[in-house]
């Protein structure tokens, strides 16, 4: 085992180098005149990391390093590229929040924590061993808890962090218990050996219980029902920028990892875990939609929206084929730009309106800030799946991937998801109604957005429009899947 194997870990190596550079830059940039360039500098580093990740394509379909502990392939690299792009948008839109007096001194810590979580997610997605997978998961989860509690003196951030840490601890314990049962049933923790040994030894009750516990642990990370109870409180209490990051980047990495392990490692147990998926998907989409209708606080509203979107994402796994891998990756790509566009608007309105994030704060919003209201509407329509926006195409592809399974039960689940799309359109229109129709005596005054918010919204809007119209984005993902 030589050090040359580190060359296979180009995305992770560049993130590690970026983490060190940001740490040194934070230490040296105490001067206010230099400090104003800190955010553009970090965004430039993330842009370089995005370009390097996109340019790095493994020569072979799958490469392994360190005895199979680390694996990488074209499909994994696509997801790493998508998450790096989403992280870049989050860093751009964080400038307004980090420019406040009570958060400016935490700017360096914020960047380092974000990079650390992305590094952990990359390690988790490229794991070829259950122990490496768990280490990557914890590398992402622990800094994420710090991010949630970063604004601890404002908006119940400390309470949100405490709830996140407690539920993350229990879910990790349950997951480790499940992994121990899977190990006991096959005698190995290597993904490749596990997939080979399980058919020879046979699926038994121990492996089935291990599957359920393991699925429960990752279901917490993706916010699938019934493992979703932490989501609304954490999303509401965390800083808005962190909430946006948690809702798309963390969710996308966990969903892709779960899909990889189910389809490649636990493939001999397909008929068992697909039934589990049917139940969880229907519950996630339906329960989240019903609860979203009742919300008046916008961040809690987006929390239940993200739970519903998680159910749609996991629809792609039912097909258990390359079409499902492509559909899931494409859905995450579209979801990143649409959801971050919404949180960009929520963040700037929160800063300009005394920290308000309730839906009534948007009454008459179109009259005073028509451009922001229009961009918010585009993003909500994409999340709802209204044509011709990219969200409609992403939902179509996950429905097609699920239906490719070809069973009556799969068709039934797709039908339930289609009905819930109508329900989701209703509650997304509640925000549109508040912005365009509802009147108030004290609407939010007209204001100018900062350059970071403008750039983030411009990138997200281009993605919402172009990712659906330009088919080469989907074709590029499919060719690598």
C-alpha positions as CSV (number, residue, x, y, z in Angstrom):
1,X,0.0,0.0,0.0
2,X,1.8,3.1,-1.3
3,X,1.1,6.8,-0.8
4,X,0.3,7.0,-4.5
5,X,-3.2,5.8,-3.6
6,X,-3.9,9.3,-2.2
7,X,-3.9,10.4,-5.9
8,X,-7.3,8.6,-6.2
9,X,-8.7,10.9,-3.6
10,X,-8.5,14.2,-5.6
11,X,-11.8,15.7,-4.3
12,X,-11.0,14.9,-0.7
13,X,-7.3,16.0,-1.0
14,X,-8.4,19.4,-2.4
15,X,-10.9,19.9,0.4
16,X,-8.2,19.1,3.0
17,X,-5.9,21.6,1.4
18,X,-8.7,24.2,1.3
19,X,-9.4,23.6,5.0
20,X,-5.7,24.3,5.8
21,X,-5.6,27.4,3.6
22,X,-8.8,28.8,5.1
23,X,-7.5,28.2,8.6
24,X,-4.3,30.1,7.9
25,X,-6.2,32.9,6.1
26,X,-8.5,33.3,9.1
27,X,-5.5,33.5,11.4
28,X,-3.8,36.2,9.2
29,X,-6.8,38.3,8.3
30,X,-7.4,40.2,11.5
31,X,-7.3,43.5,9.7
32,X,-10.7,44.8,8.7
33,X,-9.5,46.0,5.3
34,X,-8.3,42.5,4.5
35,X,-11.2,40.8,6.2
36,X,-13.7,42.1,3.6
37,X,-12.1,39.9,1.0
38,X,-12.3,36.8,3.1
39,X,-15.7,35.6,1.7
40,X,-14.7,36.2,-2.0
41,X,-11.4,34.4,-1.3
42,X,-13.2,31.3,0.2
43,X,-15.8,31.3,-2.6
44,X,-12.9,31.4,-5.1
45,X,-11.3,28.4,-3.4
46,X,-14.6,26.5,-3.5
47,X,-15.0,27.3,-7.2
48,X,-11.5,25.9,-7.8
49,X,-12.4,22.8,-5.8
50,X,-15.6,22.5,-7.9
51,X,-13.7,22.7,-11.2
52,X,-11.1,20.1,-10.0
53,X,-13.8,17.7,-8.8
54,X,-15.7,18.1,-12.1
55,X,-12.5,17.6,-14.2
56,X,-11.4,14.6,-12.2
57,X,-12.9,11.5,-13.7
58,X,-11.6,8.0,-12.8
59,X,-10.0,6.2,-15.6
60,X,-11.9,3.0,-14.7
61,X,-15.6,2.6,-13.9
62,X,-14.6,2.0,-10.2
63,X,-11.3,2.5,-8.5
64,X,-10.4,1.3,-5.1
65,X,-7.7,2.3,-2.6
66,X,-6.4,1.2,0.8
67,X,-7.5,-2.4,0.4
68,X,-11.0,-1.5,-0.6
69,X,-11.7,1.0,2.2
70,X,-12.1,3.8,-0.3
71,X,-13.9,3.5,-3.7
72,X,-14.6,6.0,-6.3
73,X,-16.4,6.0,-9.7
74,X,-17.9,8.4,-12.2
75,X,-21.4,8.3,-10.6
76,X,-20.0,9.2,-7.2
77,X,-17.9,12.0,-8.7
78,X,-21.0,13.5,-10.3
79,X,-22.7,13.7,-6.9
80,X,-19.5,15.2,-5.3
81,X,-19.6,17.8,-8.1
82,X,-23.2,18.7,-7.4
83,X,-22.7,19.0,-3.7
84,X,-19.6,21.2,-4.2
85,X,-21.6,23.5,-6.4
86,X,-24.4,23.7,-3.8
87,X,-21.8,24.5,-1.1
88,X,-20.4,27.3,-3.3
89,X,-23.9,28.8,-3.5
90,X,-24.3,28.6,0.3
91,X,-20.9,30.3,0.8
92,X,-21.9,33.1,-1.6
93,X,-25.3,33.7,0.1
94,X,-23.7,33.5,3.6
95,X,-21.9,36.9,3.2
96,X,-24.9,39.0,4.3
97,X,-25.4,36.9,7.5
98,X,-21.7,36.9,8.3
99,X,-21.4,40.6,7.9
100,X,-23.4,41.2,11.1
101,X,-21.5,42.4,14.1
102,X,-22.6,39.5,16.2
103,X,-21.5,36.9,13.6
104,X,-18.5,38.5,11.9
105,X,-16.0,37.1,14.3
106,X,-17.3,33.6,13.6
107,X,-16.7,33.8,9.9
108,X,-13.6,31.6,9.8
109,X,-15.2,29.0,12.0
110,X,-18.2,28.9,9.7
111,X,-16.1,28.3,6.6
112,X,-14.0,25.6,8.2
113,X,-17.1,23.8,9.6
114,X,-18.8,23.8,6.2
115,X,-15.6,22.5,4.5
116,X,-15.3,19.8,7.2
117,X,-18.9,18.6,6.7
118,X,-18.4,18.4,2.9
119,X,-15.2,16.4,3.4
120,X,-17.0,14.0,5.6
121,X,-19.8,13.6,3.1
122,X,-17.3,12.9,0.3
123,X,-15.7,10.2,2.5
124,X,-19.1,8.7,3.3
125,X,-20.1,8.5,-0.4
126,X,-16.7,6.9,-1.4
127,X,-16.6,4.4,1.5
128,X,-16.0,0.7,0.6
129,X,-16.2,-0.4,4.2
130,X,-18.9,0.0,6.9
131,X,-16.4,1.5,9.3
132,X,-15.1,4.0,6.8
133,X,-18.7,4.9,6.0
134,X,-19.5,5.5,9.7
135,X,-16.4,7.7,10.1
136,X,-17.4,9.8,7.1
137,X,-20.9,10.1,8.5
138,X,-19.6,11.3,11.8
139,X,-17.1,13.7,10.1
140,X,-20.1,15.3,8.5
141,X,-22.5,15.2,11.5
142,X,-20.4,16.6,14.3
143,X,-19.4,19.8,12.4
144,X,-23.0,20.1,11.3
145,X,-24.2,20.2,14.9
146,X,-21.7,23.0,15.5
147,X,-23.1,24.9,12.5
148,X,-26.6,24.5,13.8
149,X,-25.6,26.0,17.2
150,X,-23.3,28.7,15.7
151,X,-25.8,31.5,16.4
152,X,-26.5,30.3,19.9
153,X,-27.6,33.7,21.3
154,X,-30.2,34.2,18.6
155,X,-33.4,32.4,17.4
156,X,-33.1,29.3,19.6
157,X,-30.0,28.1,17.8
158,X,-28.6,26.4,20.9
159,X,-31.9,24.5,21.5
160,X,-31.9,23.4,17.8
161,X,-28.3,22.2,18.2
162,X,-29.1,20.2,21.3
163,X,-32.0,18.5,19.6
164,X,-29.9,17.7,16.6
165,X,-27.1,16.3,18.7
166,X,-29.3,14.1,20.8
167,X,-31.2,12.6,17.9
168,X,-28.0,12.2,15.9
169,X,-26.5,10.3,18.8
170,X,-29.4,7.9,19.1
171,X,-29.5,7.4,15.4
172,X,-25.8,6.7,15.2
173,X,-26.1,4.1,18.0
174,X,-29.0,2.4,16.3
175,X,-27.1,2.4,13.0
176,X,-24.0,0.9,14.7
177,X,-26.2,-1.8,16.2
178,X,-27.5,-2.6,12.8
179,X,-24.0,-2.7,11.3
180,X,-22.9,-5.1,14.0
181,X,-25.8,-7.4,13.1
182,X,-24.9,-7.3,9.4
183,X,-21.3,-8.1,10.3
184,X,-22.4,-11.0,12.5
185,X,-24.5,-12.4,9.6
186,X,-21.7,-12.3,7.0
187,X,-18.4,-12.0,8.9
188,X,-17.2,-8.9,7.0
189,X,-17.6,-5.2,6.9
190,X,-16.2,-4.7,3.4
191,X,-19.0,-3.8,0.9
192,X,-17.7,-6.1,-1.9
193,X,-17.2,-9.1,0.4
194,X,-20.6,-8.5,2.1
195,X,-22.4,-8.6,-1.2
196,X,-20.6,-11.8,-2.2
197,X,-21.0,-13.6,1.2
198,X,-24.7,-12.8,1.8
199,X,-26.1,-14.9,-1.0
200,X,-23.9,-17.9,0.0
201,X,-24.9,-17.7,3.7
202,X,-28.5,-16.8,3.0
203,X,-30.7,-13.9,4.3
204,X,-31.7,-14.7,7.9
205,X,-33.5,-12.9,10.7
206,X,-30.3,-11.3,12.0
207,X,-29.4,-9.7,8.7
208,X,-33.0,-8.5,8.3
209,X,-33.0,-6.8,11.7
210,X,-29.6,-5.3,10.9
211,X,-31.1,-4.0,7.7
212,X,-33.9,-2.3,9.5
213,X,-31.6,-0.7,12.1
214,X,-29.1,0.5,9.5
215,X,-31.9,2.0,7.4
216,X,-33.3,3.7,10.4
217,X,-30.0,5.4,11.1
218,X,-29.6,6.8,7.6
219,X,-33.3,7.6,7.5
220,X,-32.6,10.1,10.3
221,X,-30.0,11.9,8.1
222,X,-32.4,12.1,5.2
223,X,-35.4,13.1,7.4
224,X,-37.6,10.3,6.2
225,X,-40.8,9.6,8.2
226,X,-40.9,8.3,11.0
227,X,-37.3,9.5,11.6
228,X,-38.1,13.2,11.0
229,X,-39.1,14.6,14.3
230,X,-35.9,16.6,14.8
231,X,-36.2,18.4,11.4
232,X,-38.7,21.2,12.0
233,X,-37.2,22.4,15.3
234,X,-33.7,22.2,14.0
235,X,-34.5,24.0,10.7
236,X,-36.3,26.8,12.6
237,X,-33.6,27.3,15.2
238,X,-30.5,27.1,13.0
239,X,-29.2,30.1,11.1
240,X,-31.0,30.4,7.8
241,X,-27.8,29.8,5.8
242,X,-27.1,26.7,7.8
243,X,-30.7,25.5,7.3
244,X,-30.3,25.8,3.6
245,X,-27.1,23.9,3.7
246,X,-28.6,21.2,5.9
247,X,-31.7,20.8,3.7
248,X,-29.9,20.1,0.4
249,X,-26.2,19.2,0.8
250,X,-26.5,16.9,3.8
251,X,-29.7,15.3,2.5
252,X,-28.2,14.8,-1.0
253,X,-25.1,13.1,0.3
254,X,-27.0,10.8,2.7
255,X,-29.6,9.8,0.0
256,X,-26.9,8.9,-2.5
257,X,-25.0,6.9,0.1
258,X,-28.1,5.0,1.1
259,X,-28.9,4.3,-2.6
260,X,-25.4,3.0,-3.2
261,X,-25.4,0.7,-0.2
262,X,-28.9,-0.7,-0.9
263,X,-28.3,-1.3,-4.6
264,X,-24.7,-2.6,-4.4
265,X,-24.1,-3.9,-0.9
266,X,-27.5,-5.1,0.1
267,X,-28.6,-6.2,-3.4
268,X,-29.3,-9.8,-2.3
269,X,-31.9,-8.4,0.2
270,X,-33.6,-6.3,-2.5
271,X,-37.1,-7.8,-2.0
272,X,-36.9,-7.0,1.7
273,X,-35.6,-3.4,1.6
274,X,-37.8,-2.4,-1.4
275,X,-40.9,-3.1,0.8
276,X,-39.4,-1.0,3.5
277,X,-38.9,1.8,1.0
278,X,-42.5,1.6,-0.2
279,X,-43.8,2.3,3.3
280,X,-41.3,5.0,4.2
281,X,-41.7,6.8,0.8
282,X,-45.5,6.9,1.1
283,X,-45.4,8.1,4.7
284,X,-42.7,10.7,4.1
285,X,-44.5,12.3,1.1
286,X,-48.0,12.2,2.6
287,X,-47.3,13.1,6.3
288,X,-44.9,15.9,5.4
289,X,-47.4,17.4,2.9
290,X,-50.2,17.3,5.4
291,X,-48.1,19.0,8.1
292,X,-46.7,21.6,5.7
293,X,-50.2,22.9,5.1
294,X,-50.6,23.8,8.8
295,X,-47.3,25.8,9.1
296,X,-47.2,29.5,9.4
297,X,-43.5,29.8,10.1
298,X,-41.6,29.7,6.8
299,X,-38.5,27.7,8.0
300,X,-40.7,25.1,9.6
301,X,-42.7,25.1,6.4
302,X,-39.5,24.4,4.4
303,X,-38.6,21.7,6.8
304,X,-41.7,19.7,6.0
305,X,-41.2,20.5,2.4
306,X,-37.7,19.0,2.6
307,X,-39.1,15.8,4.2
308,X,-41.6,15.5,1.3
309,X,-38.8,16.1,-1.2
310,X,-36.7,13.3,0.5
311,X,-39.5,10.9,-0.2
312,X,-39.5,11.9,-3.9
313,X,-35.7,11.5,-4.0
314,X,-35.9,7.9,-2.6
315,X,-38.5,7.0,-5.3
316,X,-35.5,6.7,-7.7
317,X,-34.0,3.8,-5.7
318,X,-37.0,1.6,-6.2
319,X,-36.0,0.9,-9.8
320,X,-32.7,-0.6,-8.7
321,X,-31.0,0.3,-12.0
322,X,-28.8,2.9,-13.7
323,X,-32.0,4.9,-14.5
324,X,-32.5,5.3,-10.7
325,X,-29.0,6.4,-10.1
326,X,-29.3,9.1,-12.8
327,X,-32.8,10.2,-11.6
328,X,-31.6,10.6,-8.0
329,X,-28.5,12.6,-9.0
330,X,-30.5,14.8,-11.4
331,X,-33.2,15.4,-8.7
332,X,-30.6,16.4,-6.2
333,X,-29.1,18.8,-8.8
334,X,-32.4,20.5,-9.4
335,X,-33.4,20.5,-5.7
336,X,-30.1,22.2,-4.8
337,X,-30.8,25.3,-6.9
338,X,-34.5,25.5,-6.2
339,X,-34.3,25.1,-2.5
340,X,-31.3,27.4,-2.1
341,X,-33.1,30.1,-4.1
342,X,-35.9,30.0,-1.6
343,X,-33.5,30.2,1.4
344,X,-31.6,33.0,-0.3
345,X,-34.9,35.1,-0.2
346,X,-35.8,33.9,3.3
347,X,-32.3,35.0,4.5
348,X,-32.4,38.4,3.0
349,X,-35.9,39.1,4.2
350,X,-35.0,37.9,7.7
351,X,-32.1,40.3,7.8
352,X,-34.1,43.3,6.5
353,X,-37.2,42.6,8.6
354,X,-35.9,42.2,12.1
355,X,-35.4,38.5,12.0
356,X,-39.0,37.6,11.0
357,X,-39.5,34.3,9.2
358,X,-43.3,33.9,9.5
359,X,-45.4,33.7,6.4
360,X,-47.3,36.9,7.2
361,X,-44.0,38.9,6.8
362,X,-44.4,38.2,3.0
363,X,-47.9,39.8,2.7
364,X,-47.8,42.3,-0.1
365,X,-44.1,41.4,-0.8
366,X,-44.6,41.7,-4.6
367,X,-45.7,45.4,-4.3
368,X,-42.5,46.5,-2.6
369,X,-39.9,43.9,-3.9
370,X,-41.3,42.5,-7.2
371,X,-38.0,41.0,-8.4
372,X,-37.4,38.9,-5.2
373,X,-41.1,37.9,-5.2
374,X,-40.8,36.7,-8.8
375,X,-37.6,34.7,-8.2
376,X,-39.2,33.2,-5.1
377,X,-42.2,32.1,-7.2
378,X,-40.0,30.5,-9.8
379,X,-38.2,28.5,-7.1
380,X,-41.5,27.4,-5.4
381,X,-43.0,26.4,-8.8
382,X,-39.9,24.3,-9.5
383,X,-40.2,22.6,-6.1
384,X,-43.8,21.9,-6.8
385,X,-43.0,20.4,-10.2
386,X,-44.8,22.9,-12.5
387,X,-43.6,22.9,-16.1
388,X,-41.5,24.2,-17.8
389,X,-39.2,24.5,-14.8
390,X,-36.5,21.9,-13.9
391,X,-38.5,20.5,-11.0
392,X,-41.1,19.1,-13.3
393,X,-38.4,17.1,-15.2
394,X,-36.7,15.9,-12.1
395,X,-40.0,14.5,-10.7
396,X,-40.8,12.9,-14.1
397,X,-37.5,11.1,-14.1
398,X,-37.9,9.7,-10.5
399,X,-41.4,8.6,-11.3
400,X,-40.1,6.9,-14.4
401,X,-37.3,5.2,-12.5
402,X,-39.7,3.9,-9.9
403,X,-42.2,2.7,-12.5
404,X,-39.4,0.8,-14.3
405,X,-39.6,-1.7,-11.4
406,X,-42.7,-2.9,-13.2
407,X,-44.8,-4.2,-10.3
408,X,-48.3,-3.2,-9.3
409,X,-47.0,-2.0,-5.9
410,X,-44.5,0.3,-7.6
411,X,-47.2,1.8,-9.8
412,X,-49.3,2.3,-6.7
413,X,-46.5,4.2,-4.9
414,X,-45.9,6.4,-8.0
415,X,-49.7,7.1,-8.1
416,X,-49.7,8.2,-4.5
417,X,-46.7,10.4,-5.2
418,X,-48.5,12.0,-8.1
419,X,-51.5,12.8,-5.9
420,X,-49.2,14.3,-3.3
421,X,-47.7,16.5,-6.0
422,X,-51.1,18.3,-6.3
423,X,-51.2,18.7,-2.5
424,X,-47.6,20.2,-2.5
425,X,-48.7,22.6,-5.2
426,X,-51.4,23.9,-2.9
427,X,-49.2,24.7,0.0
428,X,-46.5,26.2,-2.1
429,X,-49.2,28.5,-3.6
430,X,-49.9,29.7,0.0
431,X,-46.7,31.6,-0.1
432,X,-47.4,32.9,-3.6
433,X,-50.8,34.0,-2.4
434,X,-49.2,35.9,0.5
435,X,-46.7,37.7,-1.8
436,X,-49.1,38.6,-4.6
437,X,-52.7,38.7,-3.2
438,X,-52.7,39.3,0.6
439,X,-52.7,42.9,1.7
440,X,-51.2,44.4,4.8
441,X,-51.0,47.9,6.3
442,X,-47.3,47.5,7.0
443,X,-45.6,45.6,4.1
444,X,-41.9,45.0,4.0
445,X,-40.3,48.2,2.7
446,X,-38.4,48.2,-0.6
447,X,-34.7,47.3,-0.2
448,X,-31.7,46.4,-2.2
449,X,-30.2,42.9,-1.8
450,X,-26.4,42.6,-1.2
451,X,-24.2,41.3,-4.0
452,X,-23.8,37.9,-2.5
453,X,-27.6,37.3,-2.5
454,X,-27.9,38.7,-6.0
455,X,-25.2,36.3,-7.3
456,X,-26.6,33.3,-5.5
457,X,-30.1,34.0,-6.8
458,X,-28.8,34.5,-10.3
459,X,-27.0,31.1,-10.3
460,X,-30.1,29.4,-8.8
461,X,-32.5,30.9,-11.3
462,X,-30.3,29.9,-14.2
463,X,-30.3,26.4,-12.9
464,X,-34.1,26.3,-12.4
465,X,-34.6,27.4,-16.0
466,X,-31.7,25.7,-17.8
467,X,-31.5,22.3,-16.1
468,X,-34.9,21.3,-17.4
469,X,-34.7,22.8,-20.8
470,X,-31.1,21.8,-21.7
471,X,-31.2,18.0,-21.9
472,X,-27.4,17.6,-21.9
473,X,-27.3,17.9,-18.1
474,X,-29.4,14.8,-17.7
475,X,-27.5,13.0,-20.5
476,X,-24.2,13.8,-18.9
477,X,-25.3,12.3,-15.6
478,X,-26.8,9.2,-17.4
479,X,-23.6,8.6,-19.4
480,X,-21.6,8.4,-16.2
481,X,-24.1,6.4,-14.2
